[in-house]
Amino acid sequence: MKQLTRKKWKDPGIVMVIILSLVSLFVWVWWPTDTFIGGISLAGWAMFVCFFIWLVLTVAYVIWMEKIEKEEIE
């Protein structure tokens, strides 16, 4: 099995999986079942806010990958 090199740790896919895992872990560890704001559980609000986090991460990933592919071509 190959070891992960410094370059591998900077791979956009690995970075994004780590970030997504940390955000998901935060939501699952902190799952407020009895706290409601506006009639909606805080877990529901957290999932709603996470949608925008996923959107930003997806755009960042696409831009990052395009930049890497452009550098490889040149």
N, C-alpha and C positions, 0 to 999 in steps of 0.2 A: 504494500500500500504506500502510495506516495505521501510525503509530508506536505502540509500546506506551507507554501513559501510566503514571503511578505507580499509578493505580487498577487497571490491567490486571495489573501485577506483583503486586498483592495479591489477585488472583482466586484462589480456592481451587484451581481446576483447574490453573492454571499452577504454583502453589506445590507441589502434590502431585506433578505430573509432574517437577519439578526434584528434589524429595526422592527420589522413586522412582528417577530416573535416577542420582543420586549413589550411592545404596545399591547399585544394580545395577552401576554402574561399579566400585565398590569390590570387589565379589565377583568380577567378571570380570578386573580388573587383578591382584588378589591371589588367584590360583587355586592353592592348595597341592595339588600332586598326590602328593607323597610323604609328607605328614604325616598321621598317623592317630591318632585318640583313640578308644578303645573299639572299634577295628576299623572305624571310619567316617572317611573323609577329612574334613579340616577344611572343605573346600568343601561337603560334605554337611551338616555342622553349621551352617555359615554360612547355607545355604539354609533349614534348619530354623528357625533363629533369625529369619531374614527373614520367615517366615510370620507371626510375631507382630508384627513391625514393620509389615507390610502391614495386619494386622488393626487395629492401633492407628491407622494413618494413615487407613484406611477409616472408622472410627468418627469420628475427628476431622473428616474431610471432610464426612460427613453432618451432624454437629452444626453445623459452620461454615456449610454451605449452608442449613440450616434457619434459622439465625440471620439470614443475609443475606436470605432470602426473607421472613422475619417483619418485618424492618426495612423492606423495600420495600412491604409491604402497609400498614404503619402510616403 
